[in-house]
């Protein structure tokens, strides 16, 4: 009895994750169906139809029914080769069939009379008319994502390329969301995807990764953003949703990550962003430090060829960011009253003489004679040699030296 319980427990532990994987697989799958006939249009029953996934070598088989129809309702995304065999007909092979997430391809075939030793090979077109679905959207492949420079390497930055998607969000750090909390950052510094799709709320989008819900409950953005090198493709559906979608009225975004294959493949990357070529903020005394490194890699391959595969990825982000306050100095109470003595040592003044010649007024009194001349007009206090000028003293200096017209251009030496 104890052994039986152990066996049942083992079966439960084994079947539960398998069932979960099957449901997730179905959610990011596509389908292929069609009709097999001869050149005269007569349907071909019981023809053997086989699909081969080119990267993994996995094969899926079925037979046509009495009406010549075949269907593969659940297939993982990938590149396939279709093979059809029937007695009395040449073997039919169709290559380079690209199956995307939620795609429903109709591939009809016409068989030629002949021997199975003879083969008719055709190459599939990348363009297909989907007669099974009315939904609007687009598929972005991993190759397209990595070919575009993205600051932060977030696939959600590409959502706004789709018609009907607003390019920016109105949600700020002070926006109160859901349970009374302000906005969260479940994806760190990456874009959580809170964008308006066809005028719907920015919190009305649905996100999934490999068929699993990746929605963050407070701000309704995505909590999982795989690195770009690990994404096979993602699909955004913006309208006329199929019955499989519900609950959310905005965009339906589904991400499919890469799988291992019969060959070992991998890559490594390191993206650097810094301020070496940047200018400082106009109102800041110095340029704030900024350095961002995004590094990582992927690796995948077979555990058992044509059967079991593995794929792993890693991305790390290291960021050093200084504080750029951009503070602007404002006059003190004394300076607003005309007393600039606190800044006198750091100011320079230019004056225009009667002959339109510009001269630089020294920032300190250069001699006892000049000190007497400045004091003479009646400042009300003695001026000593080496004392710094400020505006009142500067004007007295100019008047005492025969300057009939003058102008001031005071700037801080720190600028």
matplotlib code that plots the C-alpha trace (Angstrom):
import matplotlib.pyplot as plt

x = [0.0, 2.9, 4.5, 1.3, 1.1, 4.6, 3.9, 0.8, 2.7, 5.4, 2.9, 1.2, 4.5, 5.4, 2.1, 1.3, 4.3, 3.7, 0.1, 1.2, 3.7, 1.1, -1.3, 1.5, 2.6, -1.0, -1.2, 1.8, 1.2, 0.0, -1.8, -1.5, -4.2, -5.2, -6.6, -4.7, -6.0, -4.7, -4.2, -7.8, -9.1, -10.1, -9.5, -6.9, -7.9, -5.6, -2.5, 0.3, 1.1, 4.2, 5.6, 9.3, 10.5, 13.8, 15.7, 14.8, 14.1, 10.7, 8.2, 4.4, 2.2, -1.4, -3.5, -6.1, -9.7, -12.3, -12.6, -8.8, -8.5, -5.6, -5.0, -2.3, -4.2, -1.4, 2.2, 5.0, 6.3, 9.2, 10.3, 8.7, 8.9, 5.7, 5.8, 2.9, 2.9, 0.1, 0.2, 0.3, 1.5, 4.8, 6.1, 5.2, 7.6, 7.1, 10.0, 10.6, 7.2, 7.4, 4.8, 4.3, 2.4, -1.4, -1.0, -3.4, -1.9, -3.9, -1.5, -3.2, -1.3, -1.8, -0.2, 1.1, 0.6, 3.8, 6.0, 7.0, 10.6, 9.9, 9.6, 8.0, 9.6, 8.3, 9.4, 6.8, 6.1, 6.5, 3.1, -0.1, -3.7, -5.2, -8.8, -9.4, -8.9, -10.0, -7.7, -5.4, -1.8, 1.8, 4.6, 8.1, 10.9, 13.9, 16.2, 14.2, 14.5, 18.3, 18.8, 17.3, 19.3, 17.2, 18.3, 17.7, 17.1, 13.4, 11.0, 8.2, 9.9, 8.8, 5.1, 4.6, 5.6, 2.2, -0.6, -3.0, -0.4, 0.4, 4.2, 4.3, 2.5, 0.8, 1.6, 4.1, 5.8, 3.0, 0.1, -2.0, -2.8, -5.2, -4.9, -3.9, -0.2, 1.9, 3.4, 5.8, 8.7, 8.3, 10.7, 13.3, 14.4, 12.9, 9.7, 6.7, 4.6, 1.9, 0.8, -2.6, -3.8, -6.6, -7.6, -7.9, -6.5, -2.8, -3.5, -5.7, -3.0, -2.3, 1.2, 2.2, 5.6, 5.4, 1.7, 2.0, 0.5, 3.2, 0.9, 1.9, -1.3, -0.8, 0.2, -0.8, 2.5, 4.6, 6.7, 8.9, 11.0, 13.3, 16.5, 16.3, 18.7, 16.4, 13.2, 12.2, 9.3, 6.5, 3.0, 0.8, -2.9, -4.5, -8.2, -10.9, -9.6, -10.3, -12.3, -9.1, -8.5, -10.5, -10.6, -8.3, -9.6, -6.2, -3.4, -2.7, 1.1, 2.5, 6.2, 7.8, 11.3, 13.8, 14.3, 17.3, 18.0, 20.0, 23.1, 24.8, 24.4, 25.1, 26.2, 27.6, 27.0, 28.0, 26.3, 27.9, 26.4, 28.3, 28.7, 32.1, 30.5, 27.9, 27.8, 27.0, 23.6, 23.6, 22.6, 25.0, 28.5, 29.8, 28.7, 27.1, 28.6, 26.6, 27.8, 25.5, 26.6, 24.2, 25.9, 25.0, 24.6, 22.6, 23.3, 21.2, 21.5, 20.3, 20.0, 18.8, 18.8, 15.4, 13.8, 14.9, 16.6, 17.8, 18.1, 19.4, 20.0, 21.4, 21.4, 22.9, 22.7, 25.2, 24.5, 26.4, 24.4, 25.5, 23.1, 22.7, 20.9, 21.0, 20.8, 20.6, 22.0, 19.7, 20.7, 20.8, 18.8, 22.0, 22.7, 19.1, 19.8, 22.9, 25.5, 27.6, 30.5, 30.1, 30.6, 33.0, 36.1, 34.5, 33.1, 34.6, 33.3, 33.8, 33.3, 33.0, 35.0, 34.0, 35.9, 34.0, 37.0, 36.2, 38.3, 38.2, 37.6, 39.8, 38.1, 40.2, 41.4, 44.9, 46.5, 46.1, 45.5, 42.5, 41.2, 41.2, 39.5, 36.7, 36.2, 36.3, 32.8, 31.3, 30.7, 30.4, 33.2, 36.9, 38.1, 41.5, 44.0, 43.2, 39.6, 37.3, 34.9, 31.2, 28.7, 28.5, 32.3, 32.7, 30.4, 32.2, 35.6, 34.4, 32.9, 36.1, 38.2, 36.4, 34.3, 31.3, 29.4, 29.8, 28.1, 28.5, 28.8, 29.2, 29.9, 31.0, 34.5, 33.3, 31.4]
y = [0.0, 2.3, 1.6, 2.3, 5.7, 6.5, 5.6, 7.8, 10.7, 10.3, 10.3, 13.4, 15.3, 14.3, 14.9, 18.3, 20.2, 18.4, 19.5, 23.1, 23.0, 21.7, 24.5, 27.1, 25.6, 25.8, 29.5, 30.5, 28.0, 28.3, 25.9, 24.5, 22.9, 22.4, 20.1, 17.5, 16.9, 15.7, 17.8, 17.3, 18.6, 15.2, 14.9, 12.5, 10.5, 8.8, 10.7, 10.7, 14.3, 15.0, 18.3, 18.6, 21.4, 22.4, 23.6, 20.8, 17.9, 17.2, 15.6, 15.7, 13.4, 12.9, 11.6, 13.3, 12.4, 11.4, 14.9, 15.3, 17.6, 17.6, 19.8, 20.3, 22.4, 23.0, 23.6, 25.5, 28.5, 27.7, 26.9, 23.8, 21.5, 19.9, 16.4, 14.6, 11.0, 9.0, 5.7, 6.4, 10.0, 11.8, 12.8, 16.5, 18.6, 22.3, 24.0, 27.1, 27.4, 30.1, 29.6, 32.5, 32.8, 32.5, 32.1, 29.8, 28.8, 27.1, 25.1, 23.3, 20.8, 19.3, 15.9, 14.7, 11.2, 9.2, 7.2, 8.0, 7.9, 11.1, 14.3, 17.7, 20.4, 23.9, 26.8, 28.4, 32.1, 34.4, 36.0, 34.2, 35.3, 34.4, 33.4, 32.0, 35.2, 38.8, 40.2, 43.1, 43.0, 42.3, 39.9, 41.2, 38.7, 38.4, 39.2, 42.5, 43.4, 43.0, 44.9, 48.1, 50.2, 50.2, 52.2, 49.7, 46.6, 46.3, 44.8, 47.0, 50.0, 48.6, 48.5, 52.1, 51.0, 49.4, 51.6, 52.7, 52.6, 55.9, 56.5, 57.8, 57.3, 59.8, 57.8, 59.5, 58.8, 60.6, 58.8, 56.8, 53.3, 50.5, 49.9, 53.5, 52.9, 55.1, 53.7, 50.7, 49.6, 45.8, 45.8, 48.0, 50.8, 49.1, 50.2, 48.3, 48.8, 51.1, 52.6, 53.4, 51.1, 52.4, 54.9, 52.4, 53.0, 52.5, 49.8, 47.8, 45.8, 42.1, 40.6, 37.0, 35.2, 31.7, 31.6, 32.5, 35.6, 38.3, 41.0, 43.2, 43.8, 47.4, 49.4, 46.6, 46.6, 43.6, 42.2, 40.0, 41.4, 38.8, 40.1, 40.6, 37.8, 35.3, 36.3, 34.4, 36.8, 38.7, 39.4, 42.5, 42.2, 45.6, 44.9, 42.5, 39.9, 36.2, 34.4, 33.2, 36.8, 38.3, 40.5, 43.3, 45.8, 47.2, 45.4, 41.7, 41.2, 37.7, 36.9, 33.6, 32.8, 30.8, 27.1, 24.9, 23.0, 20.1, 22.3, 24.1, 27.9, 30.9, 34.5, 37.1, 40.8, 44.0, 47.3, 50.4, 53.9, 56.8, 60.5, 60.8, 62.6, 64.6, 68.2, 69.4, 70.7, 74.5, 75.3, 72.8, 73.6, 70.2, 67.2, 64.5, 61.0, 58.3, 54.8, 51.9, 48.4, 45.8, 42.4, 38.8, 36.0, 32.9, 29.3, 26.4, 22.9, 19.4, 17.1, 14.3, 15.0, 15.4, 14.9, 17.2, 20.6, 23.3, 27.0, 29.5, 33.2, 35.9, 39.7, 41.9, 45.7, 47.8, 51.6, 54.5, 57.7, 60.9, 63.7, 66.5, 69.1, 71.9, 74.5, 78.1, 80.7, 83.4, 86.8, 87.1, 89.8, 92.0, 91.5, 92.5, 95.7, 96.4, 95.1, 92.6, 92.6, 88.8, 88.2, 91.1, 88.9, 86.7, 89.5, 91.4, 94.6, 96.1, 99.7, 101.8, 105.0, 108.2, 107.2, 103.9, 102.0, 99.1, 98.7, 96.1, 97.5, 95.8, 93.7, 95.2, 98.7, 98.8, 101.7, 104.2, 107.0, 105.2, 104.4, 108.1, 108.9, 106.4, 107.6, 111.3, 111.3, 110.5, 106.8, 107.5, 105.1, 104.8, 102.6, 100.8, 99.5, 95.9, 96.1, 94.3, 96.4, 95.9, 97.9, 101.0, 101.3, 100.4, 103.2, 105.7, 104.6, 105.2, 108.6, 109.6, 108.7, 110.7, 108.0, 109.7, 106.6, 103.1, 99.7, 96.7, 93.1, 91.2, 87.5, 84.9, 83.7, 80.1, 80.3]
z = [0.0, 0.9, -2.5, -4.3, -2.6, -3.6, -7.2, -7.2, -5.7, -8.3, -11.1, -9.7, -9.4, -12.9, -14.6, -13.0, -14.5, -17.8, -17.9, -17.1, -19.9, -22.3, -21.5, -21.8, -25.1, -26.4, -25.5, -27.7, -30.5, -34.1, -36.3, -39.9, -41.9, -45.5, -48.2, -50.2, -53.8, -57.2, -60.2, -61.4, -58.0, -56.6, -52.9, -51.6, -48.5, -46.1, -47.3, -44.8, -43.8, -41.7, -40.3, -39.4, -37.2, -38.8, -35.7, -33.3, -35.7, -34.0, -36.3, -36.2, -38.2, -39.3, -42.1, -44.4, -43.8, -46.4, -47.6, -48.0, -45.0, -42.5, -39.4, -36.8, -34.3, -31.8, -33.0, -31.3, -33.3, -35.6, -39.1, -40.6, -43.6, -44.8, -46.4, -48.0, -49.2, -50.9, -52.9, -56.7, -56.3, -56.2, -52.7, -52.0, -49.9, -48.9, -47.2, -45.1, -43.6, -40.9, -38.1, -35.7, -32.4, -32.8, -36.6, -38.5, -41.8, -44.6, -46.8, -49.6, -51.8, -55.2, -55.8, -59.1, -60.3, -60.1, -57.8, -54.3, -55.4, -57.2, -55.2, -56.0, -53.8, -53.4, -51.2, -49.0, -49.4, -46.3, -47.1, -46.1, -46.2, -42.8, -43.5, -40.0, -37.9, -38.1, -35.3, -36.0, -34.9, -35.9, -35.1, -34.4, -34.7, -32.5, -35.5, -36.0, -32.3, -32.1, -35.3, -33.7, -31.2, -28.0, -24.9, -22.2, -24.4, -23.7, -26.3, -24.9, -26.5, -29.8, -29.0, -30.2, -33.8, -34.1, -35.5, -32.7, -29.9, -28.2, -28.1, -24.5, -21.2, -18.9, -15.8, -13.6, -10.3, -8.5, -10.2, -7.7, -8.9, -8.0, -4.2, -3.5, -4.2, -6.4, -9.5, -9.1, -11.2, -11.5, -14.4, -12.8, -15.1, -18.2, -19.9, -18.3, -21.4, -19.9, -23.2, -24.6, -27.4, -29.6, -26.9, -24.1, -20.6, -20.2, -17.6, -20.0, -21.7, -21.2, -21.1, -21.2, -21.6, -23.1, -22.3, -18.6, -17.2, -16.7, -15.6, -12.6, -10.5, -9.4, -12.5, -14.9, -16.7, -17.5, -14.6, -16.9, -19.7, -21.1, -22.7, -26.4, -27.3, -25.6, -27.4, -30.5, -31.3, -29.7, -31.0, -30.2, -31.1, -31.1, -32.1, -33.1, -30.6, -31.0, -28.4, -26.7, -25.4, -22.7, -19.6, -21.1, -23.7, -24.7, -26.5, -26.1, -26.0, -26.0, -25.9, -27.0, -25.9, -27.9, -27.6, -27.8, -31.0, -32.3, -32.5, -29.7, -30.1, -27.9, -27.9, -25.5, -25.4, -23.5, -24.2, -22.8, -22.4, -20.8, -20.9, -22.6, -25.5, -23.6, -22.6, -19.1, -18.2, -19.0, -15.4, -13.7, -12.7, -13.8, -15.8, -13.7, -13.9, -15.8, -16.8, -17.8, -18.7, -19.9, -20.4, -20.6, -23.1, -24.2, -24.7, -26.0, -27.4, -27.2, -24.2, -26.4, -30.1, -31.7, -28.3, -25.4, -25.5, -23.2, -23.4, -20.8, -20.8, -18.5, -18.6, -15.9, -15.6, -13.7, -13.5, -12.0, -12.0, -10.4, -9.3, -11.7, -9.6, -12.1, -9.3, -10.2, -7.8, -6.6, -5.1, -1.3, 0.5, 0.6, -3.1, -3.9, -2.1, -4.2, -1.7, -3.8, -1.5, -0.9, -4.6, -5.4, -5.6, -8.3, -10.5, -13.4, -14.8, -18.3, -19.0, -22.2, -22.2, -24.0, -27.0, -27.2, -25.9, -23.6, -20.4, -17.7, -14.3, -11.7, -9.1, -6.2, -5.5, -6.9, -5.0, -2.2, -4.7, -6.3, -2.8, -2.1, -5.4, -4.8, -1.2, -2.3, -4.0, -0.7, -0.2, 3.5, 4.5, 3.8, 0.9, 1.5, -1.0, -2.0, -1.0, -3.5, -5.6, -5.9, -8.0, -5.9, -5.6, -9.2, -10.3, -8.0, -9.5, -13.0, -12.2, -10.4, -13.4, -16.0, -17.6, -19.1, -20.2, -18.9, -18.8, -16.6, -17.7, -14.4, -14.7, -12.1, -12.6, -11.9, -15.2]

ax = plt.figure().add_subplot(projection="3d")
ax.plot(x, y, z, "-o")
ax.set_aspect("equal")
plt.show()
